[in-house]
Amino acid sequence: MEKTARAAPLAFRQFILKLHSRCNLACDYCYLYTKADHGWRLRPRALSPALADRIVGRIAEHVAAHRLPSLAVLLHGGEPLLGGLSLVRQIAGALRDRVPAQVRLSMQTNGTLLTGPTLEVLSELSIGVSVSLDGDRVAHDRHRRGPSGRGSHADTTAALRRLGSEAFREIYRGLLCTIDLRNDPVATYEALLEFSPPRVDFLLPHRTWDAPPPGTGRYGDWLIRVFERWYGAPRRETGVRLFEEIIHVLLGGRSGIEGIGNDTAPFLVVETDGSISRSDILASVAEGAAATGLHVDGAPFDAALAGALPPPLNASCRACDLVRVCGGGLPAHRYRSGTGFDNPSVYCADLYRLIAHIRARLAADLAALRGTT
């Protein structure tokens, strides 16, 4: 597990482009604006068209050098739609014209700016859309409010009804929901189901050992209740990415998301000033924790490959019987002042409980299947 013995990844296959460094909401749990790193204050609000063009050039260079057949590009923020649709059009067109690979484009948004005309443009450009929704009105508006204090649930759900309509269903990718233990897990899941999402992502709040989450140890139970409701449904209602990835790895596959499994493909974040960052979730850890010291105008993306590896796992993680599945959790959740990332996840007990439960459920079902053949 020594750094010198760990080979750097061969290539980046996902890029996160920050179109705007600010947001029109003021969510009280946001890892970008309410945690340790305040570098966003020093960056331009919007990505400039000229810099966007140079970023696309770097992506094309990386893809050509590694002969990648495909890659994913996520348009992000802040709130990416604050950057304007002309910038979205420019980036989408340039990526598809200049990158010698299949480009899968998507956007993560709070949904409040998803008007009908905006959705028409995103549909025309084949940009998939995922929206943040934390459950019913009370659950959502507890955290996801505008600067004035007004909740965003009404605007977000109106946008989701448009996005889920026949006209735009093709670009609807799913919902992201940050867990709050005050919300009933099954009621939260069923509130999300009202919008017929193709997939749901349940997110653990971004916390560290310096500021552990309230109710540590209870998130696993919360997720188990959702898992049982999802897994036991008589028909498939939606995908739940966390559960699906855990099942996939338990059955011998590889994970496609950060924080599950040991071999997730690395990705890069490009900020509105052109600086190159690691996972921006590290903004919840310490000032500059996500920085690479690189800029698109001074270095190809290959220069960031050596620093793309997550920190080595803690000794207790390496000895765990489920480490192949949880992969130690998100690196940001392992952080503690003084020891850095040399710790298990602050959600270790929760992840273990959830994965062990899913493993037992699968084992029982597989045994039952063998008994019927």
C-alpha positions, 0 to 999 in steps of 0.5 A: 500500500505504499505510494511508491508501489501504487501505479498511477492511473492510465488516463482520466475518463471523466471531467467535471467542468465548473461553469459558474463558481457561485450558486443562487441557493444558500444550502446550509450543508453545501461542501463548497461554501460552508466548509473548510475551503473558501478558494471559490471566493477568489475565482471568477464567477463564470468560466470565460468562453476563451478559457472554455475553448482551451479546456476543450483543447486539453480534453481533446489532447488527453483523449487522443494521447490515450486513444480513449473511445469515450469519456464523460463530461459533467457540467457543474457549479455552483449552479452551472446554469448561472453561466448561461446557455450560450456557454453550454452551447459552446462547450457542447459543440466544441466537445463533440466537434474536437474530441475524437471520442464519444462524449457523454454530457451531463449536468448537475443542477438545483433545478430552480433555473430549469425553465421550459426553454432551458430544457429545450436547449439541453434536450437539443444538445443531448445533455443529461440532467440530474437534480438535487431534491432532499425529499418532501417540502419540509425535508427539502426546505430545511436546508435548500433555501435561497439567500432570502431564506425562501425554500426552493422545493416549489421551484425544484419540483415544478422543474422536475415535472417539466423534466419528467414529461414526455418532451424531456424524459430522454435527458432525465438522469435522476435525483440526488438526495442528501440524507438527514436523519430527521427525515423518515427514510421510507417517506423520503424515498417515496417522496422522490419516487413521485417524480419517477426518477430513472435513478436516485443517489443518496448522499452522506453529508460531507463530514470529517473526524474534526466535525463528525456527523450528528447521529454517527452510526445511525446512517447505516440503519437509515439506508437499510430501511430504504434498501429494504423498501427498494429491494423488496418492491414487487417491481423495479421502481427506480435505480438506487446507485449506492445499492446497485454499486455495492451489489455489483462489487459484492458479485465481483464487479467494479464500482462506477462511483467514488467511495465504493470499491477500490478501483473507481476510475479517477476524474478531474475537476476544472475550476472557473479560473482554469485551475485543475483540482482533485475531487471537489468534495475535498473542499470539506476537509481543509483549505487547498485540499483539492488543489493540484497546483496545475492549470490548463494553460500550463500543463496537460491533464497527464501531469495530474495523473500521478496525484490522482490516486486516493490516499492509502487506506488506514491499517484497520481498513486494510484488515477489514473483510469488507474493504474490497466493497467500501474501499474505505469510503470517500477520502474526505470522510477519513480526514482528521487534523494531525493524522490527515487521511490515515483514518477509517471513514467517519461513516465506517460503522454505517458503511459496514452495517449497510454492506453487511446487510446487503451481503446477507440479503444477497446470500440468502436469496442466492441460497434460495435460488440454488434450492429451487434448481 
